[in-house]
Amino acid sequence: MPVSDAVKPPNPAPLSLASACCGQKLRVLSLPLSGEECLRLRELGLCERSLVSKLGDGAAILCSFGGGRMAVGRVLGAQVLVEAVPA
């Protein structure tokens, strides 16, 4: 029996990469539309629908995705919208 839309839990509101908790598995919803930093993230493979784990939260945000790690500045991380992925 299919589950109706009325029974499905609603998707939580998007949050920024900067505000997500460390250890969370996340899916990227959107990146800033312009800027060199955004272009560089896309070149490195971080784009919409990418899965990412937030590893550290200090002066920069340490992330793991696509088999590698990368530090993202806090200002840019505040502009990257993500959603939590169920475990």
N, CA, C and O atoms as a Tinker XYZ file with bonds, in Angstrom:
   348  protein
     1  N      0.845000   -1.182000    0.000000    73     2
     2  CA     0.000000    0.000000    0.000000    64     1     3
     3  C      0.886000    1.239000    0.000000    63     2     4     5
     4  O      1.701000    1.393000    0.909000    81     3
     5  N      0.760000    2.130000   -0.985000    73     3     6
     6  CA     1.607000    3.327000   -1.037000    64     5     7
     7  C      1.275000    4.288000    0.094000    63     6     8     9
     8  O      0.133000    4.389000    0.543000    81     7
     9  N      2.304000    4.985000    0.535000    73     7    10
    10  CA     2.128000    5.978000    1.592000    64     9    11
    11  C      1.689000    7.279000    0.944000    63    10    12    13
    12  O      2.327000    7.760000    0.007000    81    11
    13  N      0.608000    7.845000    1.439000    73    11    14
    14  CA     0.118000    9.098000    0.858000    64    13    15
    15  C      0.998000   10.257000    1.294000    63    14    16    17
    16  O      1.741000   10.156000    2.270000    81    15
    17  N      0.908000   11.349000    0.568000    73    15    18
    18  CA     1.676000   12.549000    0.902000    64    17    19
    19  C      1.290000   13.096000    2.272000    63    18    20    21
    20  O      2.110000   13.724000    2.942000    81    19
    21  N      0.051000   12.862000    2.691000    73    19    22
    22  CA    -0.400000   13.375000    3.977000    64    21    23
    23  C      0.294000   12.658000    5.139000    63    22    24    25
    24  O      0.394000   13.221000    6.229000    81    23
    25  N      0.772000   11.433000    4.930000    73    23    26
    26  CA     1.395000   10.652000    5.994000    64    25    27
    27  C      2.907000   10.861000    6.032000    63    26    28    29
    28  O      3.529000   10.669000    7.077000    81    27
    29  N      3.507000   11.256000    4.899000    73    27    30
    30  CA     4.953000   11.453000    4.841000    64    29    31
    31  C      5.363000   12.632000    5.721000    63    30    32    33
    32  O      4.679000   13.655000    5.739000    81    31
    33  N      6.481000   12.500000    6.456000    73    31    34
    34  CA     6.941000   13.646000    7.242000    64    33    35
    35  C      7.405000   14.759000    6.319000    63    34    36    37
    36  O      7.982000   14.484000    5.268000    81    35
    37  N      7.164000   16.014000    6.690000    73    35    38
    38  CA     7.586000   17.123000    5.831000    64    37    39
    39  C      9.104000   17.237000    5.817000    63    38    40    41
    40  O      9.777000   16.889000    6.788000    81    39
    41  N      9.630000   17.728000    4.702000    73    39    42
    42  CA    11.074000   17.979000    4.628000    64    41    43
    43  C     11.409000   19.131000    5.562000    63    42    44    45
    44  O     10.719000   20.150000    5.571000    81    43
    45  N     12.475000   18.969000    6.350000    73    43    46
    46  CA    12.858000   20.077000    7.224000    64    45    47
    47  C     13.328000   21.265000    6.391000    63    46    48    49
    48  O     13.741000   21.112000    5.241000    81    47
    49  N     13.258000   22.430000    6.983000    73    47    50
    50  CA    13.685000   23.643000    6.289000    64    49    51
    51  C     15.167000   23.558000    5.969000    63    50    52    53
    52  O     15.936000   23.000000    6.752000    81    51
    53  N     15.578000   24.099000    4.834000    73    51    54
    54  CA    17.008000   24.100000    4.512000    64    53    55
    55  C     17.796000   24.893000    5.550000    63    54    56    57
    56  O     17.274000   25.821000    6.169000    81    55
    57  N     19.038000   24.521000    5.726000    73    55    58
    58  CA    19.922000   25.250000    6.615000    64    57    59
    59  C     21.220000   25.517000    5.868000    63    58    60    61
    60  O     21.463000   24.931000    4.814000    81    59
    61  N     22.035000   26.380000    6.399000    73    59    62
    62  CA    23.302000   26.672000    5.737000    64    61    63
    63  C     24.351000   25.668000    6.192000    63    62    64    65
    64  O     24.232000   25.071000    7.262000    81    63
    65  N     25.362000   25.490000    5.382000    73    63    66
    66  CA    26.473000   24.617000    5.739000    64    65    67
    67  C     27.114000   25.107000    7.026000    63    66    68    69
    68  O     27.545000   24.301000    7.851000    81    67
    69  N     27.181000   26.419000    7.204000    73    67    70
    70  CA    27.782000   26.990000    8.410000    64    69    71
    71  C     26.976000   26.650000    9.661000    63    70    72    73
    72  O     27.560000   26.481000   10.731000    81    71
    73  N     25.661000   26.545000    9.556000    73    71    74
    74  CA    24.834000   26.291000   10.735000    64    73    75
    75  C     24.559000   24.810000   10.990000    63    74    76    77
    76  O     24.022000   24.461000   12.041000    81    75
    77  N     24.915000   23.938000   10.055000    73    75    78
    78  CA    24.713000   22.499000   10.248000    64    77    79
    79  C     25.643000   21.987000   11.341000    63    78    80    81
    80  O     26.704000   22.561000   11.586000    81    79
    81  N     25.241000   20.919000   11.985000    73    79    82
    82  CA    26.049000   20.324000   13.062000    64    81    83
    83  C     27.163000   19.464000   12.484000    63    82    84    85
    84  O     27.010000   18.850000   11.428000    81    83
    85  N     28.279000   19.432000   13.189000    73    83    86
    86  CA    29.381000   18.561000   12.794000    64    85    87
    87  C     28.930000   17.105000   12.880000    63    86    88    89
    88  O     28.184000   16.724000   13.782000    81    87
    89  N     29.390000   16.307000   11.936000    73    87    90
    90  CA    29.031000   14.900000   11.893000    64    89    91
    91  C     27.790000   14.623000   11.076000    63    90    92    93
    92  O     27.484000   13.465000   10.792000    81    91
    93  N     27.065000   15.669000   10.690000    73    91    94
    94  CA    25.848000   15.476000    9.907000    64    93    95
    95  C     26.172000   15.107000    8.474000    63    94    96    97
    96  O     27.130000   15.611000    7.889000    81    95
    97  N     25.356000   14.219000    7.916000    73    95    98
    98  CA    25.378000   13.914000    6.487000    64    97    99
    99  C     24.392000   14.879000    5.840000    63    98   100   101
   100  O     23.251000   15.012000    6.285000    81    99
   101  N     24.842000   15.546000    4.792000    73    99   102
   102  CA    24.055000   16.617000    4.181000    64   101   103
   103  C     23.975000   16.457000    2.674000    63   102   104   105
   104  O     24.826000   15.811000    2.062000    81   103
   105  N     22.947000   17.050000    2.080000    73   103   106
   106  CA    22.826000   17.141000    0.627000    64   105   107
   107  C     22.779000   18.618000    0.283000    63   106   108   109
   108  O     22.019000   19.378000    0.882000    81   107
   109  N     23.592000   19.022000   -0.682000    73   107   110
   110  CA    23.624000   20.420000   -1.105000    64   109   111
   111  C     22.369000   20.725000   -1.916000    63   110   112   113
   112  O     22.048000   20.020000   -2.873000    81   111
   113  N     21.668000   21.778000   -1.523000    73   111   114
   114  CA    20.472000   22.225000   -2.235000    64   113   115
   115  C     20.794000   23.342000   -3.209000    63   114   116   117
   116  O     20.294000   23.351000   -4.334000    81   115
   117  N     21.635000   24.294000   -2.780000    73   115   118
   118  CA    21.992000   25.397000   -3.677000    64   117   119
   119  C     23.299000   26.036000   -3.242000    63   118   120   121
   120  O     23.673000   26.020000   -2.069000    81   119
   121  N     23.971000   26.592000   -4.223000    73   119   122
   122  CA    25.194000   27.370000   -4.026000    64   121   123
   123  C     24.893000   28.801000   -4.448000    63   122   124   125
   124  O     23.915000   29.042000   -5.156000    81   123
   125  N     25.724000   29.757000   -4.020000    73   123   126
   126  CA    25.538000   31.119000   -4.523000    64   125   127
   127  C     25.594000   31.110000   -6.051000    63   126   128   129
   128  O     26.319000   30.312000   -6.645000    81   127
   129  N     24.836000   31.991000   -6.675000    73   127   130
   130  CA    24.725000   31.981000   -8.129000    64   129   131
   131  C     25.953000   32.517000   -8.846000    63   130   132   133
   132  O     26.151000   32.222000  -10.025000    81   131
   133  N     26.773000   33.287000   -8.172000    73   131   134
   134  CA    27.924000   33.870000   -8.851000    64   133   135
   135  C     29.108000   33.952000   -7.903000    63   134   136   137
   136  O     28.993000   33.691000   -6.706000    81   135
   137  N     30.223000   34.314000   -8.459000    73   135   138
   138  CA    31.423000   34.491000   -7.653000    64   137   139
   139  C     32.470000   33.443000   -7.970000    63   138   140   141
   140  O     32.154000   32.314000   -8.343000    81   139
   141  N     33.711000   33.836000   -7.816000    73   139   142
   142  CA    34.819000   32.924000   -8.095000    64   141   143
   143  C     34.823000   31.726000   -7.159000    63   142   144   145
   144  O     35.129000   30.608000   -7.572000    81   143
   145  N     34.475000   31.967000   -5.874000    73   143   146
   146  CA    34.468000   30.863000   -4.917000    64   145   147
   147  C     33.441000   29.809000   -5.305000    63   146   148   149
   148  O     33.705000   28.612000   -5.194000    81   147
   149  N     32.270000   30.247000   -5.757000    73   147   150
   150  CA    31.225000   29.325000   -6.179000    64   149   151
   151  C     31.682000   28.510000   -7.384000    63   150   152   153
   152  O     31.468000   27.299000   -7.438000    81   151
   153  N     32.301000   29.163000   -8.332000    73   151   154
   154  CA    32.818000   28.473000   -9.504000    64   153   155
   155  C     33.859000   27.432000   -9.098000    63   154   156   157
   156  O     33.872000   26.323000   -9.631000    81   155
   157  N     34.719000   27.786000   -8.167000    73   155   158
   158  CA    35.750000   26.855000   -7.698000    64   157   159
   159  C     35.127000   25.647000   -7.005000    63   158   160   161
   160  O     35.583000   24.521000   -7.206000    81   159
   161  N     34.088000   25.862000   -6.191000    73   159   162
   162  CA    33.403000   24.733000   -5.554000    64   161   163
   163  C     32.848000   23.777000   -6.601000    63   162   164   165
   164  O     32.969000   22.559000   -6.470000    81   163
   165  N     32.241000   24.336000   -7.637000    73   163   166
   166  CA    31.687000   23.492000   -8.706000    64   165   167
   167  C     32.788000   22.737000   -9.441000    63   166   168   169
   168  O     32.614000   21.565000   -9.776000    81   167
   169  N     33.911000   23.387000   -9.694000    73   167   170
   170  CA    35.037000   22.716000  -10.357000    64   169   171
   171  C     35.559000   21.550000   -9.523000    63   170   172   173
   172  O     36.011000   20.543000  -10.068000    81   171
   173  N     35.495000   21.690000   -8.193000    73   171   174
   174  CA    35.958000   20.635000   -7.297000    64   173   175
   175  C     34.915000   19.536000   -7.103000    63   174   176   177
   176  O     35.196000   18.520000   -6.467000    81   175
   177  N     33.724000   19.734000   -7.643000    73   175   178
   178  CA    32.690000   18.710000   -7.576000    64   177   179
   179  C     31.619000   18.927000   -6.534000    63   178   180   181
   180  O     30.736000   18.084000   -6.373000    81   179
   181  N     31.677000   20.038000   -5.820000    73   179   182
   182  CA    30.637000   20.336000   -4.836000    64   181   183
   183  C     29.575000   21.165000   -5.535000    63   182   184   185
   184  O     29.778000   22.348000   -5.811000    81   183
   185  N     28.442000   20.540000   -5.820000    73   183   186
   186  CA    27.363000   21.228000   -6.523000    64   185   187
   187  C     26.029000   20.706000   -5.993000    63   186   188   189
   188  O     25.996000   19.871000   -5.089000    81   187
   189  N     24.946000   21.195000   -6.555000    73   187   190
   190  CA    23.621000   20.786000   -6.119000    64   189   191
   191  C     23.502000   19.264000   -6.181000    63   190   192   193
   192  O     23.978000   18.626000   -7.121000    81   191
   193  N     22.864000   18.704000   -5.171000    73   191   194
   194  CA    22.613000   17.273000   -4.987000    64   193   195
   195  C     23.840000   16.502000   -4.517000    63   194   196   197
   196  O     23.753000   15.292000   -4.311000    81   195
   197  N     24.985000   17.168000   -4.340000    73   195   198
   198  CA    26.166000   16.493000   -3.798000    64   197   199
   199  C     25.916000   16.116000   -2.346000    63   198   200   201
   200  O     25.245000   16.840000   -1.609000    81   199
   201  N     26.464000   14.974000   -1.946000    73   199   202
   202  CA    26.418000   14.562000   -0.550000    64   201   203
   203  C     27.702000   15.003000    0.119000    63   202   204   205
   204  O     28.788000   14.837000   -0.435000    81   203
   205  N     27.579000   15.560000    1.301000    73   203   206
   206  CA    28.730000   16.112000    2.012000    64   205   207
   207  C     28.568000   15.823000    3.502000    63   206   208   209
   208  O     27.450000   15.782000    4.016000    81   207
   209  N     29.679000   15.627000    4.184000    73   207   210
   210  CA    29.676000   15.480000    5.643000    64   209   211
   211  C     30.436000   16.661000    6.225000    63   210   212   213
   212  O     31.519000   17.004000    5.753000    81   211
   213  N     29.870000   17.274000    7.242000    73   211   214
   214  CA    30.556000   18.372000    7.920000    64   213   215
   215  C     31.419000   17.760000    9.019000    63   214   216   217
   216  O     30.907000   17.125000    9.941000    81   215
   217  N     32.724000   17.955000    8.915000    73   215   218
   218  CA    33.669000   17.336000    9.845000    64   217   219
   219  C     34.128000   18.270000   10.946000    63   218   220   221
   220  O     34.343000   17.833000   12.076000    81   219
   221  N     34.281000   19.543000   10.637000    73   219   222
   222  CA    34.804000   20.483000   11.617000    64   221   223
   223  C     34.219000   21.854000   11.427000    63   222   224   225
   224  O     33.796000   22.227000   10.332000    81   223
   225  N     34.202000   22.607000   12.521000    73   223   226
   226  CA    33.565000   23.916000   12.504000    64   225   227
   227  C     34.422000   24.882000   13.313000    63   226   228   229
   228  O     34.225000   25.044000   14.517000    81   227
   229  N     35.369000   25.517000   12.642000    73   227   230
   230  CA    36.233000   26.489000   13.305000    64   229   231
   231  C     36.278000   27.758000   12.484000    63   230   232   233
   232  O     35.245000   28.253000   12.035000    81   231
   233  N     37.480000   28.288000   12.287000    73   231   234
   234  CA    37.639000   29.475000   11.446000    64   233   235
   235  C     37.168000   29.178000   10.023000    63   234   236   237
   236  O     36.689000   30.067000    9.319000    81   235
   237  N     37.311000   27.916000    9.607000    73   235   238
   238  CA    36.790000   27.432000    8.328000    64   237   239
   239  C     35.991000   26.164000    8.611000    63   238   240   241
   240  O     36.146000   25.545000    9.664000    81   239
   241  N     35.148000   25.789000    7.680000    73   239   242
   242  CA    34.301000   24.605000    7.825000    64   241   243
   243  C     34.966000   23.472000    7.064000    63   242   244   245
   244  O     35.170000   23.574000    5.854000    81   243
   245  N     35.304000   22.395000    7.755000    73   243   246
   246  CA    35.933000   21.239000    7.130000    64   245   247
   247  C     34.850000   20.275000    6.680000    63   246   248   249
   248  O     33.996000   19.865000    7.466000    81   247
   249  N     34.897000   19.917000    5.398000    73   247   250
   250  CA    33.889000   19.042000    4.799000    64   249   251
   251  C     34.553000   17.868000    4.109000    63   250   252   253
   252  O     35.703000   17.946000    3.676000    81   251
   253  N     33.811000   16.786000    4.017000    73   251   254
   254  CA    34.234000   15.608000    3.272000    64   253   255
   255  C     33.191000   15.348000    2.197000    63   254   256   257
   256  O     31.996000   15.306000    2.488000    81   255
   257  N     33.634000   15.173000    0.964000    73   255   258
   258  CA    32.728000   14.822000   -0.125000    64   257   259
   259  C     33.540000   14.247000   -1.270000    63   258   260   261
   260  O     34.692000   14.626000   -1.478000    81   259
   261  N     32.943000   13.345000   -1.998000    73   259   262
   262  CA    33.584000   12.778000   -3.173000    64   261   263
   263  C     34.932000   12.137000   -2.901000    63   262   264   265
   264  O     35.795000   12.139000   -3.780000    81   263
   265  N     35.137000   11.599000   -1.730000    73   263   266
   266  CA    36.400000   10.946000   -1.411000    64   265   267
   267  C     37.511000   11.874000   -0.966000    63   266   268   269
   268  O     38.632000   11.420000   -0.738000    81   267
   269  N     37.232000   13.151000   -0.838000    73   267   270
   270  CA    38.258000   14.106000   -0.414000    64   269   271
   271  C     37.745000   15.018000    0.688000    63   270   272   273
   272  O     36.596000   14.920000    1.118000    81   271
   273  N     38.610000   15.893000    1.127000    73   271   274
   274  CA    38.261000   16.870000    2.159000    64   273   275
   275  C     38.570000   18.269000    1.656000    63   274   276   277
   276  O     39.460000   18.475000    0.830000    81   275
   277  N     37.807000   19.228000    2.179000    73   275   278
   278  CA    38.012000   20.603000    1.766000    64   277   279
   279  C     37.568000   21.527000    2.894000    63   278   280   281
   280  O     36.610000   21.231000    3.607000    81   279
   281  N     38.264000   22.635000    3.048000    73   279   282
   282  CA    37.865000   23.679000    3.989000    64   281   283
   283  C     37.135000   24.772000    3.213000    63   282   284   285
   284  O     37.586000   25.206000    2.153000    81   283
   285  N     36.016000   25.203000    3.752000    73   283   286
   286  CA    35.203000   26.254000    3.149000    64   285   287
   287  C     35.143000   27.402000    4.149000    63   286   288   289
   288  O     34.886000   27.188000    5.334000    81   287
   289  N     35.380000   28.611000    3.672000    73   287   290
   290  CA    35.293000   29.788000    4.542000    64   289   291
   291  C     33.901000   29.942000    5.128000    63   290   292   293
   292  O     32.914000   29.524000    4.523000    81   291
   293  N     33.824000   30.539000    6.301000    73   291   294
   294  CA    32.546000   30.667000    6.995000    64   293   295
   295  C     31.541000   31.528000    6.216000    63   294   296   297
   296  O     30.348000   31.225000    6.199000    81   295
   297  N     32.022000   32.595000    5.575000    73   295   298
   298  CA    31.105000   33.468000    4.818000    64   297   299
   299  C     30.495000   32.693000    3.656000    63   298   300   301
   300  O     29.288000   32.773000    3.427000    81   299
   301  N     31.310000   31.948000    2.923000    73   299   302
   302  CA    30.795000   31.137000    1.821000    64   301   303
   303  C     29.916000   30.015000    2.355000    63   302   304   305
   304  O     28.869000   29.725000    1.776000    81   303
   305  N     30.323000   29.381000    3.445000    73   303   306
   306  CA    29.526000   28.304000    4.039000    64   305   307
   307  C     28.147000   28.758000    4.474000    63   306   308   309
   308  O     27.210000   27.960000    4.484000    81   307
   309  N     28.008000   30.017000    4.833000    73   307   310
   310  CA    26.708000   30.552000    5.215000    64   309   311
   311  C     25.779000   30.704000    4.008000    63   310   312   313
   312  O     24.563000   30.817000    4.168000    81   311
   313  N     26.353000   30.708000    2.804000    73   311   314
   314  CA    25.560000   30.875000    1.581000    64   313   315
   315  C     25.227000   29.555000    0.908000    63   314   316   317
   316  O     24.401000   29.521000   -0.003000    81   315
   317  N     25.861000   28.457000    1.343000    73   315   318
   318  CA    25.596000   27.138000    0.773000    64   317   319
   319  C     24.436000   26.524000    1.554000    63   318   320   321
   320  O     24.564000   26.255000    2.748000    81   319
   321  N     23.305000   26.302000    0.881000    73   319   322
   322  CA    22.133000   25.727000    1.533000    64   321   323
   323  C     22.158000   24.208000    1.417000    63   322   324   325
   324  O     22.415000   23.660000    0.345000    81   323
   325  N     21.886000   23.537000    2.531000    73   323   326
   326  CA    21.923000   22.080000    2.595000    64   325   327
   327  C     20.692000   21.565000    3.329000    63   326   328   329
   328  O     19.966000   22.331000    3.963000    81   327
   329  N     20.466000   20.255000    3.236000    73   327   330
   330  CA    19.453000   19.582000    4.031000    64   329   331
   331  C     20.069000   18.342000    4.634000    63   330   332   333
   332  O     20.965000   17.737000    4.045000    81   331
   333  N     19.597000   17.962000    5.798000    73   331   334
   334  CA    20.085000   16.759000    6.460000    64   333   335
   335  C     19.599000   15.527000    5.685000    63   334   336   337
   336  O     18.476000   15.492000    5.182000    81   335
   337  N     20.472000   14.526000    5.605000    73   335   338
   338  CA    20.142000   13.278000    4.943000    64   337   339
   339  C     19.933000   12.237000    6.042000    63   338   340   341
   340  O     20.799000   12.070000    6.901000    81   339
   341  N     18.809000   11.543000    6.029000    73   339   342
   342  CA    18.595000   10.520000    7.060000    64   341   343
   343  C     19.688000    9.450000    7.000000    63   342   344   345
   344  O     20.155000    9.071000    5.926000    81   343
   345  N     20.071000    8.985000    8.161000    73   343   346
   346  CA    21.139000    7.979000    8.247000    64   345   347
   347  C     20.721000    6.634000    7.718000    63   346   348
   348  O     21.516000    5.693000    7.727000    81   347
